[in-house]
Amino acid sequence: MTNDSVAFSNMPPRPPLHEGPHSYHEPPQQPTPSKSVQRTKTMRSNLGNAGNKMRGLFKKKDNNQDSSSLKNTTREIEGGTGGHPRTYSTSSSSQRTGGPGWERPGIPASFGSNEGFDQERPHSQAFSFYGDNRYHDTHSQIGDNSSPDALPSSALPSDTSAHPDPMSATTALATSHSHSNSNSNSNSHDEDATNSNHNSSKQQLEQPLSPQAEELMRELEQVNSAIARAQQEVVSEAEKKQALQQQLEETRRQLQVQEQEYTQIEHKFFEHTRAIRATDDDLSTIRDSFKLLKYSIARLIMTLNKKADKEKATEKFTSKWPTLVTGEVEAAHINLLAEKLVHESLVQNIFRCPLYPGLEVNDAFSSVSDWLSSHGSPFSVRLRQQLAAIIVKSQKDSELQQAAHAERTRVIDLIYNDLADVYHPFMRDNDSQVDEEKRYYAKVTDIVDKAMKLAIAIRGQEVDITTLDTKEGEQPFDEETMVDVKGKTTGIVRFCICPPFVGGDGEHGFLEKGKVVIA
């Protein structure tokens, strides 16, 4: 086997001829840049700006390395022979990758004897085994690198000539370095432009504002401060509201507890006083009972209006009150004096009784109560309440109730006879003709029963309720304790129909005004 055949056997196989107007020996056409090439260029321009600072730091070092690589490559190309394979290595590549540089496979001299093949392509283009201009395109894509060491092995030119042109290799390497330097310069210009724009924007911001803009800025600051204060106030008011809400809930809880305690105390108090009081009445119910009693007496007298005998009436009133009636009684005063007659009988026989009408202990109780009161002892009130409770709880057929019933009958007869003498003979004639329920005696009985019930209720109270004496014909009218039948407010009291009932002090006092006639 000859040397030429060995050389050609070492060559990589040729691909088949492509369809088209050109043949293998025709000069190849320039390929159209692909999308990957365009993207590579775009990435180069974007990454260039980011690497300006790093290039600035290592610019001097890279220039020295590039110059050294260029000199070594030129020296190797100039010292090579056509019959032996040439090795393309750089010191920078070995330093960066940590190993020996990449080597181009050798091409025998017999391969370069094909003069037609060598002459068909220009020396400025790198021709590959596949018939395309790969070196030129790849070098143009990555020409922004600082040195040719970064080029991959597929991008380096393949020399098929036995006698390569040293000037062509040197020119190609110089062109690569020129592209790298130009990219570095463009990146430097971009960085300067960016810094210039930043400085201009800063200067624009530092320019003084117009008066109108300053006024708007002040207003904006005031509004912002007002909003901030309002927000703080809202937060403060919310906290106050929460605190007040908690206090309100706590107060309500305490109020509920106190109400429960008050209810318990009130229940215990009523239970205690119920055991002492003769009845469940209090001062308010006693006052109502007085009003009802007065109304019953006034209604009874109104039913007897104009039924009185003037002579009999004058005789009865003169014998009863000799100083009050000195002549013939006026027709308008007959009913008023008859009402006075009923009230006076009730007061003397029931309300002024020391304990209860008809009991034998009334005089003894009066003596003991006066003695205790004179010595400042409150036990007289407790004693009165206990005795009243005993009377109420006693049986109806007991000695106490029988004595009280006898006194009740005596008072009823006394009042009925006095009225019958005034209204003679109408009352007795009427009672003899009508049923028992419609008789005047029944009406008088109802009045006496109400008076006795009211008397025992008064004896069971802690307040001692008594009547006030009125000096008829001498005492002036007192509107705090008296009421005139005709509504007068000044004058001398001519006679008193019903005396006032008073008891206790100003805080827990009782008062039922008396009914009088002013002269």
TAPE-V236171 format. One record per backbone hydrogen bond with DSSP energy under -1.0 kcal/mol. CO is the residue of the C=O (numbers start at 1). NH is the residue of the N-H. If there is no record, write none. Layout:
co:CO nh:NH
co:CO nh:NH
//
This chain:
co:2 nh:6
co:3 nh:7
co:4 nh:8
co:5 nh:9
co:6 nh:10
co:34 nh:38
co:35 nh:39
co:36 nh:40
co:37 nh:41
co:38 nh:42
co:39 nh:43
co:40 nh:44
co:41 nh:45
co:42 nh:46
co:43 nh:47
co:44 nh:48
co:47 nh:51
co:49 nh:52
co:51 nh:55
co:52 nh:56
co:53 nh:57
co:54 nh:58
co:58 nh:62
co:59 nh:63
co:60 nh:64
co:61 nh:65
co:62 nh:66
co:63 nh:67
co:64 nh:68
co:65 nh:69
co:66 nh:70
co:67 nh:71
co:68 nh:72
co:69 nh:73
co:70 nh:74
co:71 nh:75
co:72 nh:76
co:73 nh:77
co:74 nh:78
co:75 nh:79
co:90 nh:94
co:91 nh:95
co:92 nh:96
co:93 nh:97
co:94 nh:98
co:110 nh:113
co:113 nh:115
co:114 nh:118
co:115 nh:119
co:116 nh:120
co:122 nh:125
co:128 nh:131
co:132 nh:128
co:132 nh:134
co:133 nh:137
co:134 nh:138
co:135 nh:139
co:136 nh:140
co:137 nh:141
co:138 nh:142
co:142 nh:145
co:147 nh:150
co:148 nh:151
co:165 nh:169
co:166 nh:170
co:167 nh:171
co:168 nh:172
co:169 nh:173
co:170 nh:174
co:171 nh:175
co:172 nh:176
co:173 nh:177
co:174 nh:178
co:175 nh:179
co:176 nh:180
co:177 nh:181
co:178 nh:182
co:179 nh:183
co:180 nh:184
co:181 nh:185
co:182 nh:186
co:183 nh:187
co:184 nh:188
co:185 nh:189
co:186 nh:190
co:187 nh:191
co:188 nh:192
co:189 nh:193
co:190 nh:194
co:191 nh:195
co:192 nh:196
co:193 nh:197
co:194 nh:198
co:195 nh:199
co:196 nh:200
co:197 nh:201
co:198 nh:202
co:199 nh:203
co:200 nh:204
co:201 nh:205
co:202 nh:206
co:210 nh:214
co:211 nh:215
co:212 nh:216
co:213 nh:217
co:214 nh:218
co:215 nh:219
co:216 nh:220
co:217 nh:221
co:218 nh:222
co:219 nh:223
co:220 nh:224
co:221 nh:225
co:222 nh:226
co:223 nh:227
co:224 nh:228
co:225 nh:229
co:226 nh:230
co:227 nh:231
co:228 nh:232
co:229 nh:233
co:230 nh:234
co:231 nh:235
co:232 nh:236
co:233 nh:237
co:234 nh:238
co:235 nh:239
co:236 nh:240
co:237 nh:241
co:238 nh:242
co:239 nh:243
co:240 nh:244
co:241 nh:245
co:242 nh:246
co:243 nh:247
co:244 nh:248
co:245 nh:249
co:246 nh:250
co:247 nh:251
co:248 nh:252
co:249 nh:253
co:250 nh:254
co:251 nh:255
co:252 nh:256
co:253 nh:257
co:254 nh:258
co:255 nh:259
co:256 nh:260
co:257 nh:261
co:258 nh:262
co:259 nh:263
co:260 nh:264
co:261 nh:265
co:262 nh:266
co:263 nh:267
co:264 nh:268
co:265 nh:269
co:266 nh:270
co:267 nh:271
co:268 nh:272
co:269 nh:273
co:270 nh:274
co:273 nh:277
co:282 nh:286
co:283 nh:287
co:284 nh:288
co:285 nh:289
co:286 nh:290
co:287 nh:291
co:288 nh:292
co:289 nh:293
co:290 nh:294
co:291 nh:295
co:292 nh:296
co:293 nh:297
co:294 nh:298
co:295 nh:299
co:296 nh:300
co:297 nh:301
co:298 nh:302
co:299 nh:303
co:302 nh:305
co:304 nh:307
co:309 nh:313
co:310 nh:314
co:311 nh:315
co:312 nh:316
co:313 nh:317
co:314 nh:318
co:315 nh:319
co:316 nh:320
co:317 nh:321
co:321 nh:325
co:330 nh:333
co:333 nh:337
co:334 nh:338
co:335 nh:339
co:336 nh:340
co:337 nh:341
co:338 nh:342
co:339 nh:343
co:340 nh:344
co:341 nh:345
co:342 nh:346
co:343 nh:347
co:344 nh:348
co:345 nh:349
co:346 nh:350
co:346 nh:351
co:347 nh:352
co:350 nh:353
co:356 nh:359
co:361 nh:365
co:362 nh:366
co:363 nh:367
co:364 nh:368
co:365 nh:369
co:366 nh:370
co:367 nh:371
co:368 nh:372
co:369 nh:373
co:370 nh:374
co:371 nh:375
co:372 nh:377
co:373 nh:376
co:378 nh:382
co:379 nh:383
co:380 nh:384
co:381 nh:385
co:382 nh:386
co:383 nh:387
co:384 nh:388
co:385 nh:389
co:386 nh:390
co:387 nh:391
co:388 nh:392
co:389 nh:393
co:395 nh:398
co:398 nh:402
co:399 nh:403
co:400 nh:404
co:401 nh:405
co:402 nh:406
co:403 nh:407
co:404 nh:408
co:405 nh:409
co:406 nh:410
co:407 nh:411
co:408 nh:412
co:409 nh:413
co:410 nh:414
co:411 nh:415
co:412 nh:416
co:413 nh:417
co:414 nh:418
co:415 nh:419
co:416 nh:420
co:417 nh:421
co:418 nh:422
co:419 nh:423
co:422 nh:309
co:423 nh:427
co:425 nh:429
co:426 nh:430
co:427 nh:431
co:428 nh:432
co:430 nh:434
co:436 nh:439
co:439 nh:443
co:440 nh:444
co:441 nh:445
co:442 nh:446
co:443 nh:447
co:444 nh:448
co:445 nh:449
co:446 nh:450
co:447 nh:451
co:448 nh:452
co:449 nh:453
co:450 nh:454
co:451 nh:455
co:452 nh:456
co:453 nh:457
co:454 nh:458
co:455 nh:459
co:458 nh:461
co:466 nh:502
co:470 nh:472
co:471 nh:474
co:471 nh:475
co:475 nh:493
co:478 nh:481
co:478 nh:482
co:481 nh:514
co:483 nh:516
co:484 nh:487
co:491 nh:477
co:492 nh:519
co:493 nh:473
co:495 nh:517
co:498 nh:515
co:500 nh:468
co:501 nh:512
co:502 nh:466
co:503 nh:510
co:510 nh:503
co:512 nh:501
co:514 nh:483
co:515 nh:497
co:515 nh:498
co:516 nh:485
co:517 nh:494
co:517 nh:495
//
